[in-house]
């Protein structure tokens, strides 16, 4: 029992330090690693070595994937590719189902672009569509936000799911994580859209009629990017790597669909996440617009590195925390306890939801929870590849439950949609609760079928 109390105390420290005292998650997780090491009585000579090896081990492979994915997302964001993606979806779906269209736009754009940035970029498009289709902008805002949120928490190469997959030893199984993540994220996005439809006749608190101005704002936004990239150029840098990663996973199926010769070798090489994202990075060069493309490319890389740096540090710190827990007997102890309770796949969901609700960051919830549960997987029957993949999904479902006042994304949605806080709690926060519970229900059903 003392082992469990120590773990609860360490988790409470992480929550209080990040939520109440606003201590950076990187430092919080490193301090939690030291606290857990001393509390569990690890040999003092081994503590620093275990922390540094855990920090470096997770970043040795996943670090490059996070950096490359973030740089590609930065180039797509700055080039206007996100606008092109949105326009393509509107042309394909038309205007018959406005909230569905908005949800799908968010779902696609948030794979390469962070959900906060995606909402800012697409806000004027959302408002323009709401005015033209005579649909409440509250409904359209929630549909866009929940679409963005779904892929943000489930689908690599978004950093949170990648880091969670790395912590759970799925570096070579990212194709499977993507395939399952796309399916689970679609369910979460659909649930969010259904909740958004409840607000079709409800206008933002205190918003006046700005229809003409908003349409002009959207046109100004498009014009500010100059000539927008073609659909092929916009989609290629992110969907080609995803396709290659998935093909590599298919190539490794026991049935050997590509044989074991040169074709297998080619797909295996190109589908390694670092190699696939390098190809995506080179494809993104076609989106650069200035006359001095080398200089612009360097600027985009620098901007991407600035965004990636805190994510890398948090991911590494989560790896350090996980390494300390693996060096103790807590995994075996908790595994036996949880097996007796029979909550299995729900445990990572509950922990992630608690961390997300307490400190606000989905990425921190994904990283910390995956580091925490990694030592437990064998004892709760989730040590297989598919068990680990579904654990990532369960953590992702928890990491979106719920977005409220301590989450920066909540404030982006609230402020840009002109909703009051009370209205945002009813519309956006409740939507993320519905998303998380719907996604977790699907993950549980998948666990019954696949495990």
C-alpha positions as CSV (number, residue, x, y, z in Angstrom):
1,X,0.0,0.0,0.0
2,X,2.9,2.4,0.7
3,X,4.1,2.0,-2.9
4,X,0.6,3.1,-4.1
5,X,0.6,6.1,-1.7
6,X,4.0,7.2,-2.9
7,X,2.8,7.1,-6.6
8,X,-0.4,9.0,-5.7
9,X,1.7,11.6,-3.9
10,X,4.1,12.0,-6.9
11,X,1.1,12.4,-9.3
12,X,-0.4,14.9,-6.9
13,X,2.9,16.8,-6.9
14,X,2.9,16.9,-10.8
15,X,-0.7,18.2,-10.8
16,X,-0.2,20.8,-8.1
17,X,3.1,22.1,-9.4
18,X,1.8,22.6,-13.0
19,X,-1.8,23.6,-12.2
20,X,-1.5,25.7,-9.1
21,X,2.1,27.0,-9.1
22,X,2.5,27.1,-13.0
23,X,5.8,25.3,-12.8
24,X,7.0,24.3,-16.3
25,X,6.1,20.6,-17.0
26,X,9.7,19.8,-18.0
27,X,11.1,20.8,-14.6
28,X,8.1,19.3,-12.8
29,X,8.6,15.9,-14.4
30,X,12.3,15.9,-13.7
31,X,11.7,16.8,-10.0
32,X,9.0,14.1,-9.9
33,X,11.6,11.6,-11.2
34,X,14.0,12.5,-8.3
35,X,11.2,12.4,-5.7
36,X,10.0,9.0,-6.9
37,X,13.5,7.6,-7.0
38,X,14.3,8.7,-3.4
39,X,10.8,7.7,-2.1
40,X,11.1,4.2,-3.6
41,X,14.6,3.8,-2.3
42,X,16.6,3.4,-5.5
43,X,20.4,3.4,-5.0
44,X,21.5,7.0,-5.0
45,X,24.4,6.1,-7.3
46,X,21.9,5.0,-10.0
47,X,19.4,7.8,-9.9
48,X,21.1,10.3,-12.1
49,X,22.1,7.6,-14.6
50,X,18.6,6.2,-14.8
51,X,17.1,9.7,-15.3
52,X,19.6,10.7,-18.0
53,X,19.3,7.4,-19.8
54,X,15.5,7.6,-19.8
55,X,15.7,11.2,-21.0
56,X,18.0,10.3,-23.9
57,X,16.4,7.0,-24.7
58,X,13.1,8.4,-25.7
59,X,14.6,11.4,-27.6
60,X,17.1,9.2,-29.4
61,X,14.5,8.2,-31.9
62,X,11.2,10.0,-31.3
63,X,13.0,13.4,-31.0
64,X,13.9,13.6,-34.7
65,X,10.3,12.6,-35.6
66,X,8.9,15.4,-33.5
67,X,11.3,18.0,-34.9
68,X,10.7,17.1,-38.5
69,X,6.9,16.9,-38.1
70,X,6.9,20.3,-36.4
71,X,8.9,21.9,-39.1
72,X,6.6,20.5,-41.8
73,X,3.6,21.8,-39.9
74,X,5.2,25.3,-39.6
75,X,5.8,25.4,-43.4
76,X,2.3,24.3,-44.1
77,X,0.9,26.9,-41.7
78,X,3.0,29.9,-43.1
79,X,2.5,29.0,-46.7
80,X,-1.3,29.0,-46.7
81,X,-1.5,25.3,-47.3
82,X,-4.1,25.0,-44.5
83,X,-6.4,27.4,-46.4
84,X,-6.0,25.3,-49.5
85,X,-6.9,22.2,-47.6
86,X,-10.0,23.9,-46.3
87,X,-11.1,25.1,-49.7
88,X,-10.6,21.6,-51.1
89,X,-12.9,20.1,-48.5
90,X,-15.6,22.8,-49.1
91,X,-15.5,22.1,-52.8
92,X,-15.9,18.3,-52.2
93,X,-18.7,18.5,-49.7
94,X,-20.4,21.6,-50.8
95,X,-22.5,23.6,-48.3
96,X,-25.3,21.2,-47.4
97,X,-23.8,20.0,-44.1
98,X,-21.9,23.0,-42.7
99,X,-20.9,21.6,-39.3
100,X,-19.7,18.3,-40.9
101,X,-17.7,20.3,-43.5
102,X,-16.2,22.4,-40.7
103,X,-15.4,19.3,-38.6
104,X,-13.6,17.6,-41.5
105,X,-11.6,20.7,-42.3
106,X,-10.4,20.7,-38.7
107,X,-9.8,17.0,-38.7
108,X,-7.4,17.2,-41.7
109,X,-5.7,20.5,-40.9
110,X,-4.7,19.5,-37.3
111,X,-2.7,16.5,-38.4
112,X,0.3,18.7,-39.4
113,X,-0.8,22.0,-37.7
114,X,-1.3,22.5,-33.9
115,X,-4.9,22.8,-33.0
116,X,-4.4,26.3,-31.5
117,X,-2.8,27.6,-34.7
118,X,-5.3,25.8,-36.9
119,X,-8.2,27.5,-35.2
120,X,-6.7,30.9,-35.5
121,X,-5.9,30.4,-39.2
122,X,-9.4,29.0,-40.0
123,X,-11.4,31.3,-37.8
124,X,-12.4,33.8,-40.5
125,X,-13.2,30.9,-42.9
126,X,-15.5,29.5,-40.2
127,X,-17.2,32.8,-39.6
128,X,-17.7,33.5,-43.3
129,X,-19.2,30.0,-43.8
130,X,-21.5,30.5,-40.8
131,X,-22.8,33.8,-42.2
132,X,-23.2,32.5,-45.8
133,X,-25.0,29.3,-44.7
134,X,-27.0,31.1,-41.9
135,X,-25.7,28.7,-39.2
136,X,-24.8,29.8,-35.7
137,X,-21.2,30.6,-35.4
138,X,-21.2,28.9,-32.0
139,X,-22.1,25.6,-33.7
140,X,-19.5,26.1,-36.4
141,X,-16.8,27.0,-33.8
142,X,-17.4,23.9,-31.8
143,X,-17.4,21.7,-34.9
144,X,-14.1,23.2,-36.1
145,X,-12.6,23.0,-32.6
146,X,-13.6,19.4,-32.0
147,X,-12.4,18.4,-35.5
148,X,-9.0,20.0,-34.8
149,X,-8.9,18.5,-31.3
150,X,-9.5,14.9,-32.5
151,X,-6.5,14.4,-34.7
152,X,-4.4,16.5,-32.3
153,X,-4.6,13.9,-29.6
154,X,-4.8,10.7,-31.7
155,X,-2.9,10.9,-34.9
156,X,0.9,11.1,-35.5
157,X,2.9,13.0,-36.5
158,X,1.3,15.3,-33.9
159,X,3.9,15.4,-31.1
160,X,1.7,14.2,-28.3
161,X,0.7,10.8,-29.8
162,X,4.2,10.3,-31.2
163,X,5.7,10.8,-27.7
164,X,3.2,8.5,-26.1
165,X,3.9,5.8,-28.8
166,X,7.6,6.2,-28.1
167,X,7.2,5.8,-24.3
168,X,5.2,2.6,-25.0
169,X,7.9,1.1,-27.3
170,X,5.9,1.6,-30.5
171,X,8.6,3.4,-32.5
172,X,8.5,0.8,-35.2
173,X,4.7,0.5,-35.2
174,X,3.7,4.1,-35.9
175,X,1.8,3.0,-39.0
176,X,-0.5,0.9,-36.9
177,X,-0.9,3.9,-34.4
178,X,-1.8,6.1,-37.3
179,X,-4.3,3.7,-38.8
180,X,-6.1,3.1,-35.5
181,X,-5.7,6.8,-34.5
182,X,-7.4,8.0,-37.7
183,X,-10.4,5.7,-37.0
184,X,-10.7,6.7,-33.3
185,X,-10.2,10.4,-34.1
186,X,-13.0,10.2,-36.7
187,X,-15.3,8.9,-34.0
188,X,-14.3,11.6,-31.6
189,X,-14.7,14.3,-34.3
190,X,-18.2,12.9,-35.2
191,X,-19.3,13.0,-31.6
192,X,-18.0,16.6,-31.3
193,X,-19.9,17.6,-34.4
194,X,-23.2,16.0,-33.1
195,X,-22.7,18.1,-29.9
196,X,-22.0,21.2,-32.0
197,X,-25.4,20.7,-33.8
198,X,-27.2,21.3,-30.4
199,X,-26.1,25.0,-30.8
200,X,-27.3,25.6,-34.4
201,X,-29.7,28.3,-33.2
202,X,-27.6,29.8,-30.5
203,X,-25.6,32.9,-31.2
204,X,-22.4,34.0,-29.4
205,X,-23.1,36.1,-26.3
206,X,-23.2,39.8,-27.3
207,X,-22.1,39.3,-30.9
208,X,-23.5,41.7,-33.5
209,X,-24.0,41.3,-37.2
210,X,-20.7,41.4,-39.0
211,X,-21.4,39.3,-42.0
212,X,-19.9,41.5,-44.7
213,X,-16.9,42.4,-42.6
214,X,-16.1,38.8,-41.8
215,X,-16.3,37.7,-45.5
216,X,-13.9,40.6,-46.3
217,X,-11.6,39.5,-43.5
218,X,-11.5,36.0,-44.9
219,X,-10.6,37.3,-48.4
220,X,-7.9,39.5,-46.9
221,X,-6.5,36.5,-45.1
222,X,-6.3,34.5,-48.3
223,X,-4.8,37.5,-50.1
224,X,-2.2,37.9,-47.4
225,X,-0.7,34.5,-48.4
226,X,-0.3,35.6,-52.0
227,X,-0.8,32.8,-54.5
228,X,-2.1,29.8,-52.5
229,X,-0.4,26.4,-53.1
230,X,-2.2,23.8,-55.2
231,X,-4.0,21.0,-53.5
232,X,-1.3,18.5,-54.5
233,X,1.5,20.7,-53.0
234,X,-0.6,21.4,-49.8
235,X,-1.5,17.8,-49.0
236,X,1.7,16.0,-50.2
237,X,4.1,16.9,-47.3
238,X,1.9,15.3,-44.7
239,X,0.0,12.6,-46.5
240,X,3.0,11.1,-48.4
241,X,4.9,10.4,-45.1
242,X,1.8,8.9,-43.5
243,X,1.2,6.7,-46.6
244,X,4.8,5.5,-46.5
245,X,4.7,4.8,-42.8
246,X,1.5,2.8,-43.2
247,X,2.9,0.9,-46.2
248,X,6.0,-0.1,-44.1
249,X,3.7,-1.5,-41.5
250,X,1.7,-3.5,-44.2
251,X,5.0,-4.8,-45.6
252,X,5.8,-6.3,-42.2
253,X,2.6,-8.3,-41.9
254,X,3.1,-12.0,-41.4
255,X,1.5,-12.6,-44.8
256,X,4.4,-10.6,-46.4
257,X,2.2,-8.9,-49.1
258,X,5.3,-7.3,-50.7
259,X,7.4,-10.4,-50.4
260,X,10.9,-10.3,-48.8
261,X,12.9,-9.0,-51.7
262,X,13.8,-5.5,-52.9
263,X,10.2,-4.2,-52.8
264,X,10.0,-5.1,-49.1
265,X,13.4,-3.4,-48.4
266,X,12.3,-0.2,-50.2
267,X,9.0,0.1,-48.3
268,X,10.7,-0.8,-45.0
269,X,13.3,1.9,-45.5
270,X,11.1,4.6,-46.8
271,X,8.4,3.9,-44.2
272,X,10.7,4.4,-41.2
273,X,9.2,7.5,-39.6
274,X,12.4,9.6,-39.7
275,X,12.9,8.7,-43.4
276,X,9.3,9.3,-44.3
277,X,9.2,12.7,-42.6
278,X,12.5,13.7,-44.3
279,X,10.7,13.0,-47.6
280,X,7.8,15.1,-46.4
281,X,10.2,17.9,-45.5
282,X,11.7,17.9,-49.0
283,X,8.2,17.9,-50.5
284,X,7.3,21.0,-48.4
285,X,10.1,23.0,-50.0
286,X,7.8,23.4,-53.0
287,X,5.5,25.5,-50.7
288,X,8.2,28.2,-50.2
289,X,7.4,31.4,-52.0
290,X,10.3,33.9,-51.6
291,X,13.0,34.4,-54.2
292,X,15.6,33.3,-51.7
293,X,14.1,29.9,-50.9
294,X,17.2,28.8,-48.9
295,X,16.9,31.8,-46.6
296,X,13.1,31.2,-46.2
297,X,13.7,27.5,-45.6
298,X,16.2,28.3,-42.8
299,X,13.7,30.7,-41.2
300,X,10.9,28.1,-41.2
301,X,13.3,25.5,-39.7
302,X,14.2,28.0,-36.9
303,X,10.5,28.7,-36.3
304,X,9.7,25.0,-36.1
305,X,12.6,24.4,-33.7
306,X,11.3,27.1,-31.4
307,X,7.9,25.3,-31.3
308,X,9.5,21.8,-31.0
309,X,11.9,22.7,-28.2
310,X,9.5,22.6,-25.2
311,X,7.8,19.5,-26.6
312,X,11.1,17.7,-26.8
313,X,12.1,18.7,-23.3
314,X,8.7,17.6,-21.9
315,X,8.9,14.3,-23.8
316,X,12.5,13.7,-22.6
317,X,11.4,14.5,-19.0
318,X,8.5,12.0,-19.4
319,X,11.0,9.4,-20.5
320,X,13.1,10.1,-17.4
321,X,10.1,9.7,-15.2
322,X,9.1,6.5,-16.9
323,X,12.6,5.1,-16.5
324,X,12.5,5.7,-12.8
325,X,9.2,3.9,-12.4
326,X,10.5,1.0,-14.5
327,X,13.4,0.7,-12.1
328,X,11.0,0.1,-9.2
329,X,8.6,-2.6,-8.2
330,X,5.6,-0.3,-8.6
331,X,4.7,-1.7,-12.0
332,X,4.3,-5.3,-10.8
333,X,2.5,-4.1,-7.7
334,X,0.0,-1.9,-9.5
335,X,-0.4,-4.5,-12.3
336,X,-1.6,-7.1,-9.8
337,X,-3.9,-4.6,-8.0
338,X,-5.4,-3.3,-11.3
339,X,-5.8,-6.8,-12.7
340,X,-7.8,-7.7,-9.6
341,X,-10.0,-4.6,-10.1
342,X,-10.5,-5.5,-13.7
343,X,-10.3,-1.9,-15.1
344,X,-7.5,-2.7,-17.5
345,X,-7.6,-0.3,-20.5
346,X,-9.6,2.2,-18.5
347,X,-6.7,2.9,-16.1
348,X,-4.6,5.0,-18.6
349,X,-7.8,6.8,-19.6
350,X,-8.5,7.8,-16.0
351,X,-5.0,8.9,-15.3
352,X,-4.7,11.0,-18.5
353,X,-8.1,12.6,-17.9
354,X,-7.1,13.5,-14.4
355,X,-3.9,15.1,-15.6
356,X,-5.5,16.9,-18.5
357,X,-8.3,18.3,-16.4
358,X,-6.0,19.4,-13.7
359,X,-3.1,21.0,-15.6
360,X,-4.6,21.8,-19.1
361,X,-2.1,20.5,-21.6
362,X,-3.0,17.5,-23.7
363,X,0.6,16.9,-24.7
364,X,1.7,16.8,-21.0
365,X,-1.1,14.4,-20.2
366,X,-0.1,12.1,-23.1
367,X,3.6,12.2,-22.2
368,X,3.3,11.8,-18.4
369,X,0.6,9.1,-18.6
370,X,2.4,7.0,-21.1
371,X,5.5,7.2,-19.1
372,X,3.6,6.2,-16.0
373,X,1.7,3.2,-17.5
374,X,4.6,1.8,-19.6
375,X,5.9,-0.4,-16.7
376,X,2.4,-1.7,-16.0
377,X,1.4,-3.1,-19.5
378,X,2.6,-6.6,-19.0
379,X,0.8,-7.0,-15.7
380,X,-2.5,-5.7,-17.0
381,X,-2.5,-7.7,-20.2
382,X,-1.6,-4.9,-22.6
383,X,1.9,-5.8,-23.5
384,X,1.2,-6.9,-27.1
385,X,1.7,-4.5,-30.0
386,X,-2.0,-4.0,-30.4
387,X,-2.4,-3.6,-26.6
388,X,0.2,-0.8,-26.6
389,X,-1.5,0.9,-29.6
390,X,-4.9,0.8,-27.8
391,X,-3.2,2.1,-24.7
392,X,-2.1,5.1,-26.7
393,X,-5.7,5.6,-27.9
394,X,-7.0,5.3,-24.3
395,X,-4.4,7.9,-23.2
396,X,-5.4,10.2,-26.1
397,X,-9.1,9.9,-25.1
398,X,-8.2,10.9,-21.6
399,X,-6.0,13.7,-22.8
400,X,-9.0,15.5,-24.4
401,X,-11.2,15.1,-21.3
402,X,-11.8,18.0,-20.7
403,X,-10.7,21.3,-22.1
404,X,-11.6,24.1,-19.8
405,X,-10.1,27.4,-18.3
406,X,-6.6,26.1,-17.7
407,X,-6.2,25.0,-21.4
408,X,-4.9,27.6,-23.9
409,X,-7.0,26.0,-26.6
410,X,-10.1,26.7,-24.6
411,X,-9.3,30.4,-24.6
412,X,-8.4,30.5,-28.3
413,X,-11.8,29.0,-29.1
414,X,-13.6,31.2,-26.6
415,X,-12.0,34.5,-27.6
416,X,-12.1,34.0,-31.4
417,X,-15.7,32.8,-31.3
418,X,-16.8,35.7,-29.0
419,X,-18.4,33.3,-26.6
420,X,-18.7,34.1,-22.9
421,X,-16.9,31.7,-20.5
422,X,-20.3,30.3,-19.4
423,X,-21.4,29.6,-22.9
424,X,-17.9,28.1,-23.8
425,X,-18.2,25.7,-20.9
426,X,-21.6,24.5,-22.2
427,X,-20.5,24.3,-25.8
428,X,-16.7,23.6,-26.0
429,X,-15.9,22.0,-22.6
430,X,-18.9,19.7,-22.7
431,X,-18.0,18.8,-26.4
432,X,-14.6,17.6,-25.3
433,X,-16.2,15.5,-22.6
434,X,-18.5,13.9,-25.1
435,X,-15.5,13.4,-27.4
436,X,-13.3,11.7,-24.8
437,X,-16.1,9.4,-23.5
438,X,-17.1,8.4,-27.1
439,X,-13.5,7.7,-28.1
440,X,-12.9,5.7,-24.9
441,X,-16.1,3.7,-25.5
442,X,-14.7,2.8,-29.0
443,X,-11.3,1.9,-27.6
444,X,-12.9,-0.4,-25.0
445,X,-14.9,-2.2,-27.8
446,X,-11.8,-2.5,-29.9
447,X,-9.9,-4.0,-26.9
448,X,-12.7,-6.7,-26.6
449,X,-12.4,-7.6,-30.3
450,X,-8.6,-7.3,-30.9
451,X,-7.0,-8.4,-27.6
